[in-house]
Amino acid sequence: MDWLTFIASVIGNLAWPATLLAVVLTLRNPIAKLLPDLRKLKYKDLEVDFSKGLERVEKQLDEVVPSVPAAIEQQPEVQPEPLPKTRKELVAKIADLSPSAAILESWRNIERTLDFYFSSRGIKRPLSGQSIAGHLDYDPNFPRQLVSAYQELRLLRNKAVHERGAISAAHAREFDEQASRLALALIEAAHGPRQ
């Protein structure tokens, strides 16, 4: 896969999150009505039995928490804003709603770029972050100082996931900017000579 093909595929991949967001916003009430009928979901190695899981949660909550007041259930629907046209706009919009979610979306961009990097090098992608850092450190096409940037972004991603309220929308946007720069360095290294 050449550089332009990769960029085109990344831009092409922006359409599905925006479409998914539009579908979820449009169909959230019908989907919510269908969830009680959904029994199982299987995706790769993940299998979830919703009906049994929801029944257990409902029993546990019934013991402690009363049902949701009718006033909350009858809130007016909000008209959605126009969908973002670029990944950067998408992340900025997510950052306003949930900075941690925006950081996760930015990290997914790094993950997809790492998939491209390792596949272009003919190497099976390692599962652990430390092993990935080791490969990057060994690659003469990847600047050594960016290995520590990769590790720092990984730690910041973990912090964003596990600490509530510590991340602002501005932090999430800055994280996305740096993650995008790291992704670009990975793309450039992927196009370097094979080891």
C-alpha positions in Angstrom: 0.0 0.0 0.0 1.5 3.3 -1.0 1.3 6.6 1.0 -1.5 8.1 -1.0 -3.6 4.9 -0.8 -3.2 4.9 2.9 -4.2 8.5 3.3 -7.3 7.8 1.0 -8.2 4.8 3.2 -7.9 6.9 6.4 -10.1 9.6 4.9 -12.5 7.0 3.7 -12.6 5.6 7.2 -13.9 8.9 8.5 -17.2 8.4 6.7 -18.2 5.4 8.8 -17.9 7.1 12.3 -19.9 10.1 11.1 -22.5 7.8 9.5 -22.6 5.7 12.6 -23.1 8.8 14.8 -25.9 10.0 12.5 -27.6 6.5 12.6 -27.3 6.2 16.4 -28.7 9.7 16.9 -31.5 9.1 14.5 -32.4 5.6 15.6 -31.6 5.8 19.3 -35.3 5.5 20.4 -36.1 2.6 18.0 -32.8 0.9 19.0 -33.6 1.3 22.7 -36.9 -0.4 22.1 -35.2 -3.3 20.4 -32.5 -3.9 23.0 -34.8 -5.9 25.3 -35.3 -8.3 22.4 -31.6 -8.6 21.6 -30.4 -11.8 23.1 -26.8 -12.3 22.0 -24.0 -10.3 20.3 -21.0 -12.0 18.9 -18.0 -10.2 17.4 -14.8 -12.1 16.9 -13.9 -13.5 20.3 -16.3 -11.3 22.2 -19.7 -12.8 23.0 -22.2 -11.0 25.1 -25.5 -12.4 26.2 -27.5 -9.1 26.7 -30.8 -10.5 28.0 -29.1 -12.5 30.9 -26.7 -9.7 31.7 -29.5 -7.1 31.7 -31.7 -9.3 33.9 -28.9 -9.7 36.5 -28.3 -5.9 36.5 -32.0 -5.2 36.8 -32.4 -7.5 39.8 -29.4 -5.9 41.5 -30.7 -2.4 40.9 -34.2 -3.3 41.9 -32.9 -4.1 45.4 -31.3 -0.7 45.9 -32.4 1.9 43.4 -36.0 2.9 42.5 -37.1 3.1 38.9 -36.3 6.2 36.8 -38.9 9.0 37.4 -41.3 9.6 34.5 -40.1 13.2 34.2 -36.6 12.1 33.2 -38.0 9.6 30.6 -40.1 12.3 28.9 -37.3 14.9 28.2 -37.6 16.6 24.8 -35.5 15.3 21.9 -32.5 17.5 21.0 -31.9 18.3 17.3 -28.5 17.1 16.3 -25.9 19.5 15.0 -24.4 19.0 11.5 -22.1 16.0 11.3 -18.3 16.6 11.3 -16.7 16.5 7.9 -13.1 15.6 9.0 -11.6 13.4 11.7 -10.2 16.5 13.3 -13.7 18.0 13.5 -15.1 14.7 14.8 -12.5 14.6 17.6 -13.1 18.3 18.5 -16.8 17.6 18.8 -16.3 14.5 20.9 -13.8 16.5 23.1 -16.6 18.9 23.9 -18.8 16.1 25.0 -16.3 13.7 26.6 -12.6 14.6 26.5 -11.7 11.0 27.5 -13.7 9.6 24.6 -11.9 12.0 22.2 -8.5 10.8 23.5 -9.6 7.2 22.9 -10.6 8.1 19.3 -7.2 9.8 18.8 -5.5 6.7 20.1 -7.5 4.5 17.7 -5.9 6.6 14.9 -2.5 5.6 16.3 -3.6 2.0 16.6 -4.8 1.9 12.9 -1.5 3.6 11.8 0.5 1.0 13.8 -1.4 -1.7 12.0 -0.4 -0.1 8.7 3.2 0.3 9.9 3.7 -3.3 11.0 1.9 -4.7 7.9 4.1 -2.7 5.6 7.2 -3.9 7.4 6.0 -7.5 7.1 5.9 -8.0 10.9 3.1 -9.3 13.0 2.0 -6.5 15.2 2.9 -7.1 18.9 0.1 -6.9 21.4 1.9 -5.0 24.2 2.9 -1.4 24.1 6.4 -2.2 25.4 7.0 -4.6 22.5 5.7 -2.0 20.0 8.1 0.6 21.5 10.9 -2.0 21.2 10.2 -2.4 17.5 10.0 1.3 17.0 13.3 1.9 18.9 15.0 -0.7 16.6 13.7 0.8 13.4 16.3 3.2 11.9 13.5 4.9 9.9 11.6 5.9 13.1 13.2 8.8 15.1 14.4 7.5 18.4 13.1 10.5 20.4 9.6 9.6 19.1 9.7 6.3 20.9 9.4 8.1 24.2 6.7 10.3 22.7 4.8 7.1 21.8 5.2 5.8 25.3 4.1 9.1 26.9 1.0 9.3 24.7 0.2 5.8 25.7 0.5 6.7 29.4 -1.6 9.8 28.9 -4.3 7.7 27.1 -4.3 5.3 30.1 -4.6 8.3 32.5 -7.5 9.7 30.5 -9.4 6.4 30.6 -8.9 5.8 34.3 -9.1 9.2 35.9 -12.4 11.1 35.9 -12.5 14.8 35.4 -8.8 15.3 35.0 -8.9 15.9 31.3 -10.3 19.1 29.6 -11.5 19.5 26.1 -8.4 21.5 25.3 -6.2 18.7 26.6 -8.1 16.2 24.4 -7.6 18.5 21.3 -3.9 18.8 22.1 -3.6 15.1 22.5 -5.2 14.6 19.1 -2.7 17.0 17.5 0.3 15.2 19.0 -1.2 11.8 18.2 -1.7 12.9 14.5 1.9 14.0 14.4 3.1 10.6 15.7 0.8 8.8 13.2 2.5 10.8 10.4 6.0 9.8 11.7 4.8 6.1 11.7 3.6 6.5 8.1 6.9 8.0 7.0 8.8 5.2 8.8 6.6 2.6 7.2 7.7 3.8 3.8 11.4 3.6 4.6 13.6 0.6 3.6 12.7 -2.7 5.1 14.9 -4.0 7.9 
